[in-house]
Amino acid sequence: MLAAALLFASVGGGTPQKALRWPAGAAVDAALIRGDDRSALSLLAAELAKCEASMPTADQCLDLIRLHADVSSNAGDPVTGERLARRALTLATKHLRVGHPDIAEALNALASSLAHQGRDYAALPHYHEALRLREAALSPGHPDIATASGNLALCLDELGRYDEATPLHRKALALREAHFHPRDWMIIASIDALAGNLEKQGRYAEAETLLRRALALVEQAFPAGHPNAGQSYNNLAANLRAQGRHAEAEPLYRRSIEIAERSWPQGHVRIAISQSNLALNLADQGRLSDAEAMQRRALAMRERVLAAGHPGIALGLSNLGMNLFAQKRFGEAEALLRRAVEMREGVLPTGHPHLAVGWTNLAAALAAQGRDVEAETLFRRARAAWQVRAIAHPERIRGNINLAGFVSKRRAASPEARAVYRDAQTGAFARLADYRGFTAGAADELRGYRPMFRGAVRVNWALANPDVAVTAIR
């Protein structure tokens, strides 16, 4: 019975030619397909205990440990994911020949766990090494090279190094187009990733073209109403929303919800995500009451199906809190935003970008209630977390603008505010220089910097003319 429960995996070099690998099993696969990470983790822990009880002599438990690491990270426990990934990497490097592809897999699992903790700089060298190993061990054009290129590109995106990531996204897409059927899901995933990279650079029109291509491929490759189609509708809707085309985005969001409700069990987290995205689009149009009702339903779903403390619950609390903030219900908003912050602080490391977002939102709610000292502390904390980003990263720019604007409102003639505004301007100018001409995206981004330029003028005027009011500068 033991032999029937194991898989064979080829290895080379000075190691045995066959290493027995313990499979996760059909129950784990089914749980992952359902999106039930909690059950998958419980089942994986049980299978790993069985594997370890069998007294393995080599890398028999490697696949289980690596999968357990990935699922832990995706389920909101990246610290456990990191611990397991390091175990997998140690096991792989001990028992497999140098450069074996499974070492690259373990490196990727470790990098992913670090990225889920917001430690993208720590993840980056592992993604680089995984790509190097795959390019050295595999034939040119192998699809695993595309996967490694795509993972590295996504990490660079998180670091705000979009121009470095773009060619890697294009490489991953080209390799997959050469290897897979034209309508293969891996090609569609690469198109979506490249589109996301372009959107982060403000190149919404180029991204929209790619997302429409991805949606057309999904509609050709999968039956009507397939979950992948729902994701493609959602991606295109998000692009249109970012361009301010809310009326066009709304039916796509609604279609995504219809597909999710037919594809997943009642109350599934995918349904919650789809409803929350539509609610954000409604809020952008000023339909705050409708949006509030949807955010409350989405949050209730998340709380029913996700583990206590899961980042998805914190996101739901934050979305509802910001909706109430927009309705000027600041006390109610504060309570939700504080819960979201406390939940994230309980599971994420200091400096994680999700913490910075939460601190900023809570600071805004406190400032709206006149609690400036508490608000300033949080704005400073958020800015400090974002300072690890590249100077042109949008989050770093936003953190600088938030703090400088708040400080200058409290103390008009503030040398600190002037210095922080200068940091923001340096990043903004670097981003604007990346645009190919004064495109619609460049114009949109420039308009978004209006508070920064106006605030910098006010601060400089106040410092140069301490006895003259600056209220005329608008």
Backbone torsions as a table, in degrees:
resi	resn	phi	psi	omega
1	MET	NA	-34.7	-179.7
2	LEU	-63.5	-45.0	-178.5
3	ALA	-61.6	-36.1	-179.0
4	ALA	-68.6	-19.7	-177.5
5	ALA	-91.4	2.3	-175.0
6	LEU	-114.8	158.3	176.9
7	LEU	-113.6	156.5	174.2
8	PHE	-99.5	140.4	175.1
9	ALA	-135.8	128.0	-176.5
10	SER	-75.5	139.7	173.1
11	VAL	-133.4	168.2	-176.9
12	GLY	-135.5	-159.4	178.9
13	GLY	68.7	-139.7	-177.3
14	GLY	-89.3	9.8	-180.0
15	THR	-96.2	166.6	177.0
16	PRO	-55.4	151.5	-178.4
17	GLN	-75.8	-19.4	177.8
18	LYS	-131.7	130.7	174.6
19	ALA	-121.4	127.7	179.6
20	LEU	-73.7	127.4	178.7
21	ARG	-115.6	130.4	-179.3
22	TRP	-82.4	122.7	-177.1
23	PRO	-80.1	158.1	178.0
24	ALA	-69.0	-36.9	178.5
25	GLY	101.4	160.7	-175.6
26	ALA	-64.6	-33.6	-178.5
27	ALA	-65.3	-38.9	176.9
28	VAL	-65.7	-45.6	179.2
29	ASP	-57.3	-44.0	-178.9
30	ALA	-64.4	-40.9	179.2
31	ALA	-63.7	-40.9	179.5
32	LEU	-67.2	-38.5	177.4
33	ILE	-63.2	-38.1	178.2
34	ARG	-72.2	-14.3	-174.2
35	GLY	80.5	18.1	-177.0
36	ASP	-94.8	79.0	-176.5
37	ASP	-64.0	-34.2	-178.2
38	ARG	-60.8	-48.0	178.5
39	SER	-65.7	-39.9	179.8
40	ALA	-60.2	-41.9	-179.7
41	LEU	-66.0	-40.7	178.7
42	SER	-62.8	-44.2	179.5
43	LEU	-66.6	-40.3	179.2
44	LEU	-63.9	-40.7	178.4
45	ALA	-61.4	-39.7	179.6
46	ALA	-67.0	-43.2	179.4
47	GLU	-66.1	-38.7	179.3
48	LEU	-65.4	-38.4	177.1
49	ALA	-61.6	-40.8	177.9
50	LYS	-64.0	-44.1	-178.9
51	CYS	-61.5	-45.3	-178.9
52	GLU	-68.5	-30.7	177.7
53	ALA	-69.6	-19.7	179.3
54	SER	-78.5	2.6	178.5
55	MET	59.6	61.3	-178.0
56	PRO	-64.2	143.9	-178.3
57	THR	-104.1	-9.7	-179.0
58	ALA	-141.8	-124.8	-173.3
59	ASP	-106.0	31.7	-176.2
60	GLN	-59.9	-31.4	-176.2
61	CYS	-95.2	4.9	-171.5
62	LEU	-59.2	-48.6	-177.1
63	ASP	-62.7	-39.1	178.8
64	LEU	-63.7	-45.4	-178.4
65	ILE	-63.5	-43.7	-178.7
66	ARG	-65.2	-43.0	178.8
67	LEU	-65.8	-40.5	177.1
68	HIS	-59.2	-39.6	177.7
69	ALA	-62.7	-47.7	-178.2
70	ASP	-62.9	-45.4	-178.4
71	VAL	-66.9	-39.2	177.8
72	SER	-59.7	-45.5	179.7
73	SER	-63.5	-45.2	-178.7
74	ASN	-67.9	-27.2	-177.3
75	ALA	-86.4	3.1	176.0
76	GLY	100.4	12.8	178.2
77	ASP	-126.2	65.3	-175.5
78	PRO	-69.2	-19.5	177.1
79	VAL	-66.2	-45.9	173.4
80	THR	-63.1	-39.1	177.7
81	GLY	-57.8	-43.1	178.9
82	GLU	-63.8	-44.8	-179.6
83	ARG	-58.6	-45.6	179.9
84	LEU	-68.3	-38.8	179.9
85	ALA	-64.5	-37.7	177.8
86	ARG	-66.6	-36.6	174.7
87	ARG	-61.0	-44.2	-179.3
88	ALA	-63.2	-42.1	-179.1
89	LEU	-65.4	-42.2	177.6
90	THR	-60.7	-44.1	180.0
91	LEU	-64.3	-43.1	-177.9
92	ALA	-66.3	-44.8	-178.1
93	THR	-69.8	-26.1	179.4
94	LYS	-75.1	-39.2	-169.1
95	HIS	-108.2	-12.1	-177.3
96	LEU	-110.4	154.7	179.4
97	ARG	-63.8	156.7	178.1
98	VAL	-59.0	131.7	178.2
99	GLY	85.4	3.6	-179.8
100	HIS	-60.2	139.4	-178.7
101	PRO	-56.3	-29.7	-179.7
102	ASP	-70.1	-20.7	172.4
103	ILE	-69.1	-39.5	176.0
104	ALA	-62.6	-37.5	177.8
105	GLU	-63.1	-41.8	179.3
106	ALA	-67.0	-39.6	175.5
107	LEU	-60.4	-40.6	179.6
108	ASN	-64.9	-40.6	178.2
109	ALA	-63.1	-40.2	178.2
110	LEU	-66.0	-45.1	179.4
111	ALA	-60.8	-40.9	-180.0
112	SER	-62.6	-41.8	179.9
113	SER	-64.6	-37.8	177.9
114	LEU	-68.1	-41.2	179.2
115	ALA	-63.5	-37.9	178.0
116	HIS	-65.1	-21.3	176.4
117	GLN	-90.1	2.9	-177.3
118	GLY	80.2	9.1	-178.3
119	ARG	-95.7	61.4	-173.2
120	ASP	-67.8	-33.6	177.3
121	TYR	-64.2	-37.0	177.5
122	ALA	-70.7	-33.1	-179.6
123	ALA	-72.1	-32.0	-170.9
124	LEU	-54.5	-49.8	-178.8
125	PRO	-63.2	-29.4	178.6
126	HIS	-70.6	-39.5	175.3
127	TYR	-64.2	-40.8	177.6
128	HIS	-60.4	-45.6	-177.7
129	GLU	-67.1	-38.3	177.8
130	ALA	-61.6	-41.5	177.8
131	LEU	-66.0	-42.2	-179.7
132	ARG	-61.0	-44.1	-179.7
133	LEU	-63.1	-41.7	-178.6
134	ARG	-69.1	-39.1	179.0
135	GLU	-67.4	-31.8	179.4
136	ALA	-76.6	-32.6	-172.6
137	ALA	-94.8	-23.7	-171.7
138	LEU	-110.2	159.8	178.4
139	SER	-70.2	148.7	178.0
140	PRO	-55.9	136.7	-179.4
141	GLY	89.1	-0.9	179.2
142	HIS	-63.1	138.6	-177.2
143	PRO	-62.1	-25.0	177.6
144	ASP	-68.0	-25.5	174.1
145	ILE	-68.7	-37.5	176.1
146	ALA	-61.8	-42.1	179.3
147	THR	-62.3	-45.6	-179.8
148	ALA	-64.8	-39.7	177.5
149	SER	-63.7	-42.0	179.5
150	GLY	-65.3	-40.9	178.6
151	ASN	-63.5	-43.2	177.5
152	LEU	-62.6	-40.9	179.7
153	ALA	-62.1	-41.9	-179.8
154	LEU	-64.9	-36.5	177.1
155	CYS	-65.0	-43.8	177.4
156	LEU	-62.1	-36.9	175.2
157	ASP	-57.7	-45.3	-178.7
158	GLU	-63.3	-28.3	179.2
159	LEU	-86.3	0.0	179.9
160	GLY	79.3	10.9	-179.6
161	ARG	-95.1	64.1	-169.3
162	TYR	-67.8	-37.7	-177.8
163	ASP	-68.1	-28.7	173.8
164	GLU	-73.5	-34.1	-177.2
165	ALA	-74.0	-33.1	-173.8
166	THR	-54.5	-51.6	-179.6
167	PRO	-63.0	-29.9	177.3
168	LEU	-70.0	-39.6	174.5
169	HIS	-61.4	-43.4	-179.9
170	ARG	-65.3	-37.7	177.5
171	LYS	-62.8	-46.3	179.8
172	ALA	-59.8	-43.4	179.6
173	LEU	-64.0	-45.2	-179.1
174	ALA	-62.4	-42.2	179.3
175	LEU	-63.0	-41.6	-179.5
176	ARG	-70.7	-36.4	177.5
177	GLU	-63.7	-33.5	179.6
178	ALA	-76.5	-23.2	-172.3
179	HIS	-102.6	-38.5	-171.7
180	PHE	-102.0	167.5	172.6
181	HIS	-59.8	145.2	-175.6
182	PRO	-54.5	-23.8	-178.7
183	ARG	-109.0	19.9	179.9
184	ASP	-67.2	145.9	-178.4
185	TRP	-60.9	-31.7	-179.0
186	MET	-64.7	-35.0	176.0
187	ILE	-66.2	-42.9	179.6
188	ILE	-62.3	-41.1	179.0
189	ALA	-62.7	-38.9	178.5
190	SER	-67.6	-38.4	176.8
191	ILE	-61.9	-45.1	178.9
192	ASP	-60.7	-41.8	-178.7
193	ALA	-65.5	-42.4	177.5
194	LEU	-63.8	-41.1	177.6
195	ALA	-60.5	-41.9	178.0
196	GLY	-61.9	-39.2	177.5
197	ASN	-62.6	-44.2	-179.8
198	LEU	-66.6	-37.2	177.8
199	GLU	-61.4	-39.5	179.5
200	LYS	-65.4	-20.7	176.0
201	GLN	-93.2	5.8	-179.0
202	GLY	78.0	12.0	-177.5
203	ARG	-94.4	65.9	-172.0
204	TYR	-68.4	-36.3	-178.2
205	ALA	-65.1	-44.0	177.0
206	GLU	-62.5	-42.3	179.9
207	ALA	-64.9	-39.4	179.6
208	GLU	-60.4	-42.3	178.2
209	THR	-58.8	-43.7	179.3
210	LEU	-65.5	-42.3	-178.0
211	LEU	-67.4	-34.2	175.8
212	ARG	-68.3	-36.0	175.8
213	ARG	-63.9	-45.0	-179.9
214	ALA	-60.8	-42.7	179.5
215	LEU	-63.2	-41.7	178.6
216	ALA	-61.8	-40.9	179.0
217	LEU	-65.3	-41.1	178.8
218	VAL	-62.3	-43.9	-178.7
219	GLU	-65.7	-28.4	176.8
220	GLN	-80.4	-34.2	-170.7
221	ALA	-88.6	-24.6	-173.2
222	PHE	-124.1	155.9	177.5
223	PRO	-62.5	156.5	177.5
224	ALA	-56.2	134.4	178.7
225	GLY	83.0	10.2	178.6
226	HIS	-67.1	145.7	179.5
227	PRO	-53.7	-34.3	179.1
228	ASN	-63.7	-32.7	176.0
229	ALA	-66.1	-39.5	177.5
230	GLY	-59.5	-40.9	178.3
231	GLN	-65.4	-38.8	179.7
232	SER	-67.6	-39.8	175.2
233	TYR	-60.0	-42.3	-179.0
234	ASN	-63.6	-43.4	-178.8
235	ASN	-62.9	-43.8	179.2
236	LEU	-66.7	-40.0	178.1
237	ALA	-60.2	-42.4	-179.9
238	ALA	-62.9	-37.8	177.3
239	ASN	-63.4	-45.4	-179.7
240	LEU	-65.8	-38.8	176.8
241	ARG	-60.2	-42.6	179.6
242	ALA	-63.7	-26.0	177.2
243	GLN	-87.9	2.7	-179.2
244	GLY	79.4	14.3	-178.2
245	ARG	-98.3	64.9	-171.6
246	HIS	-66.5	-36.1	-179.0
247	ALA	-65.1	-36.6	177.0
248	GLU	-72.2	-34.1	-177.8
249	ALA	-71.3	-34.2	-171.3
250	GLU	-57.6	-49.8	-179.6
251	PRO	-63.9	-27.7	177.0
252	LEU	-69.8	-42.2	176.1
253	TYR	-61.6	-42.2	-179.2
254	ARG	-66.0	-37.1	176.9
255	ARG	-64.4	-39.4	178.2
256	SER	-61.3	-40.5	178.5
257	ILE	-65.1	-44.3	179.7
258	GLU	-57.0	-44.7	-178.8
259	ILE	-66.4	-42.7	179.8
260	ALA	-62.2	-40.4	-178.7
261	GLU	-68.1	-29.0	177.2
262	ARG	-84.0	-25.3	-172.3
263	SER	-91.1	-27.2	-172.2
264	TRP	-121.7	157.7	178.1
265	PRO	-60.9	154.5	179.6
266	GLN	-54.8	131.6	179.2
267	GLY	83.7	6.3	-179.5
268	HIS	-63.7	147.4	-176.0
269	VAL	-62.4	-27.8	177.8
270	ARG	-63.9	-34.9	176.9
271	ILE	-66.7	-42.1	178.8
272	ALA	-60.1	-43.4	-179.9
273	ILE	-62.7	-44.0	-179.7
274	SER	-63.1	-42.7	179.8
275	GLN	-65.9	-40.2	-179.6
276	SER	-63.7	-39.8	179.3
277	ASN	-64.2	-42.1	176.3
278	LEU	-63.0	-40.3	179.8
279	ALA	-60.3	-40.1	177.8
280	LEU	-62.7	-39.3	178.3
281	ASN	-66.1	-40.2	177.1
282	LEU	-64.1	-41.2	-179.9
283	ALA	-62.7	-37.8	177.9
284	ASP	-59.3	-27.8	-179.1
285	GLN	-92.0	5.6	179.6
286	GLY	83.9	8.4	-178.7
287	ARG	-92.1	64.7	-168.7
288	LEU	-70.3	-35.1	-179.6
289	SER	-66.9	-45.2	176.5
290	ASP	-60.2	-43.0	-179.1
291	ALA	-64.6	-39.4	-180.0
292	GLU	-60.4	-45.0	-179.4
293	ALA	-60.2	-41.2	179.9
294	MET	-68.3	-40.7	179.6
295	GLN	-64.3	-36.4	178.4
296	ARG	-66.1	-41.3	177.5
297	ARG	-64.2	-43.1	-179.0
298	ALA	-63.5	-42.3	179.0
299	LEU	-63.6	-42.0	179.3
300	ALA	-60.1	-40.5	177.6
301	MET	-62.7	-47.0	-178.8
302	ARG	-59.4	-43.4	-177.4
303	GLU	-67.5	-27.2	179.5
304	ARG	-76.1	-36.7	-169.6
305	VAL	-106.6	-19.0	-177.6
306	LEU	-97.3	153.1	178.4
307	ALA	-65.7	148.7	177.9
308	ALA	-55.8	132.4	-179.9
309	GLY	87.2	-0.7	-180.0
310	HIS	-62.8	140.1	179.7
311	PRO	-56.4	-27.7	178.8
312	GLY	-64.0	-33.7	177.0
313	ILE	-69.6	-42.4	177.7
314	ALA	-60.2	-38.9	178.0
315	LEU	-64.1	-41.9	178.1
316	GLY	-62.4	-42.1	176.9
317	LEU	-62.2	-42.3	-179.2
318	SER	-65.2	-43.9	179.8
319	ASN	-61.1	-45.0	178.5
320	LEU	-66.7	-40.9	179.3
321	GLY	-60.4	-42.3	-179.8
322	MET	-71.0	-28.5	173.6
323	ASN	-64.0	-45.5	178.8
324	LEU	-66.3	-34.7	176.0
325	PHE	-60.3	-44.1	179.2
326	ALA	-63.4	-26.1	176.5
327	GLN	-87.4	6.2	-180.0
328	LYS	64.5	26.0	174.6
329	ARG	-96.6	69.5	-165.4
330	PHE	-67.2	-37.2	179.8
331	GLY	-64.6	-45.5	177.5
332	GLU	-63.5	-40.6	179.5
333	ALA	-62.2	-43.7	-178.9
334	GLU	-57.8	-44.3	-177.5
335	ALA	-59.8	-43.8	-180.0
336	LEU	-69.9	-44.0	-178.4
337	LEU	-65.9	-34.7	177.5
338	ARG	-66.9	-41.5	176.3
339	ARG	-59.7	-42.8	179.9
340	ALA	-62.3	-43.5	179.4
341	VAL	-63.2	-47.2	-178.8
342	GLU	-61.7	-38.3	179.7
343	MET	-65.3	-44.0	-179.7
344	ARG	-68.8	-38.3	179.1
345	GLU	-64.6	-24.9	180.0
346	GLY	-75.5	-21.4	-175.1
347	VAL	-123.3	-15.9	-175.6
348	LEU	-107.7	149.1	179.3
349	PRO	-72.9	156.7	177.4
350	THR	-55.6	133.9	178.2
351	GLY	93.4	-3.6	178.3
352	HIS	-62.9	138.1	-177.0
353	PRO	-59.2	-30.4	177.6
354	HIS	-66.1	-30.0	174.6
355	LEU	-66.5	-42.1	-179.1
356	ALA	-62.8	-40.9	177.2
357	VAL	-61.7	-45.4	-179.8
358	GLY	-62.7	-43.0	178.2
359	TRP	-61.9	-40.2	-179.5
360	THR	-64.4	-45.6	-179.8
361	ASN	-62.5	-44.1	179.6
362	LEU	-66.0	-38.9	177.5
363	ALA	-59.3	-41.4	179.3
364	ALA	-63.1	-40.0	179.0
365	ALA	-66.4	-38.5	178.5
366	LEU	-68.8	-42.7	179.8
367	ALA	-61.8	-37.4	179.5
368	ALA	-64.9	-20.2	178.0
369	GLN	-100.7	10.9	176.9
370	GLY	78.9	14.1	-178.5
371	ARG	-96.9	69.5	-168.9
372	ASP	-67.7	-36.8	-177.6
373	VAL	-64.1	-45.9	177.7
374	GLU	-63.1	-41.1	-178.4
375	ALA	-64.6	-43.9	-178.3
376	GLU	-62.6	-39.3	178.0
377	THR	-57.6	-42.6	-179.0
378	LEU	-72.5	-39.2	176.5
379	PHE	-60.2	-39.6	179.1
380	ARG	-66.6	-41.0	-179.8
381	ARG	-63.1	-42.4	179.7
382	ALA	-64.9	-43.6	-179.8
383	ARG	-62.1	-41.5	179.3
384	ALA	-61.4	-39.5	179.1
385	ALA	-64.7	-37.6	-177.3
386	TRP	-80.9	-12.6	-178.8
387	GLN	-67.3	-15.8	176.9
388	VAL	-74.8	-15.3	177.8
389	ARG	-73.3	162.4	172.6
390	ALA	-59.1	151.6	-172.9
391	ILE	-61.2	-26.5	-179.5
392	ALA	-93.7	4.8	179.5
393	HIS	-68.5	134.0	-177.1
394	PRO	-55.4	-36.0	-178.7
395	GLU	-69.6	-37.7	176.3
396	ARG	-65.1	-43.5	178.1
397	ILE	-59.6	-46.3	-178.0
398	ARG	-63.1	-41.6	179.3
399	GLY	-62.8	-39.0	177.1
400	ASN	-65.3	-44.3	-179.6
401	ILE	-63.8	-42.8	-179.6
402	ASN	-59.8	-48.6	-177.1
403	LEU	-68.5	-46.2	-178.7
404	ALA	-60.7	-42.6	-179.9
405	GLY	-63.5	-40.6	-178.4
406	PHE	-70.2	-44.7	-179.6
407	VAL	-62.4	-42.2	-177.0
408	SER	-69.8	-26.3	175.2
409	LYS	-70.4	-33.4	179.1
410	ARG	-82.2	-36.0	-177.8
411	ARG	-137.4	95.0	-170.6
412	ALA	-57.7	-46.4	-178.1
413	ALA	-91.6	74.8	-173.8
414	SER	-113.4	109.9	174.6
415	PRO	-59.1	-34.5	178.7
416	GLU	-62.3	-45.6	-179.9
417	ALA	-60.5	-39.8	178.8
418	ARG	-61.5	-44.2	-179.7
419	ALA	-64.5	-39.6	-179.7
420	VAL	-69.1	-39.7	175.5
421	TYR	-60.7	-38.6	179.8
422	ARG	-63.8	-39.4	176.5
423	ASP	-61.4	-43.2	178.5
424	ALA	-63.2	-42.2	-178.5
425	GLN	-65.7	-39.0	178.1
426	THR	-59.5	-44.9	178.0
427	GLY	-65.5	-41.8	-179.1
428	ALA	-63.8	-43.3	180.0
429	PHE	-63.8	-38.1	178.4
430	ALA	-63.7	-40.4	178.3
431	ARG	-66.4	-45.0	-178.1
432	LEU	-64.4	-31.4	179.3
433	ALA	-66.7	-19.2	-179.1
434	ASP	-79.3	-14.2	-179.1
435	TYR	-73.1	145.4	178.2
436	ARG	-90.0	80.3	-177.2
437	GLY	89.6	175.8	-177.8
438	PHE	-86.5	75.8	-177.7
439	THR	-78.8	174.1	176.3
440	ALA	-60.6	-38.1	178.3
441	GLY	-64.2	-40.8	178.1
442	ALA	-64.0	-42.9	179.3
443	ALA	-62.7	-40.4	179.7
444	ASP	-63.4	-45.1	-179.0
445	GLU	-66.1	-40.3	179.9
446	LEU	-61.5	-41.6	177.8
447	ARG	-60.7	-35.9	179.3
448	GLY	-65.1	-21.1	179.9
449	TYR	-89.5	3.3	-178.5
450	ARG	-54.2	-46.1	178.8
451	PRO	-60.8	-33.0	179.5
452	MET	-65.7	-49.5	-178.4
453	PHE	-65.8	-43.4	179.7
454	ARG	-62.8	-43.6	179.8
455	GLY	-64.0	-40.2	179.7
456	ALA	-63.5	-39.9	178.0
457	VAL	-62.9	-44.7	-179.3
458	ARG	-61.0	-44.0	-178.4
459	VAL	-65.7	-45.5	-179.4
460	ASN	-64.1	-38.4	177.3
461	TRP	-63.5	-44.9	-179.0
462	ALA	-63.5	-37.9	179.6
463	LEU	-70.2	-36.5	-179.3
464	ALA	-79.6	-25.9	-175.7
465	ASN	-133.0	71.2	-173.3
466	PRO	-62.5	-19.0	-178.1
467	ASP	-100.0	5.9	-177.1
468	VAL	-115.5	131.8	179.0
469	ALA	-68.0	151.6	-178.7
470	VAL	-117.1	18.6	-176.1
471	THR	-66.1	-17.4	-177.9
472	ALA	-76.5	-15.5	179.9
473	ILE	-82.3	118.7	-175.1
474	ARG	-120.8	NA	NA
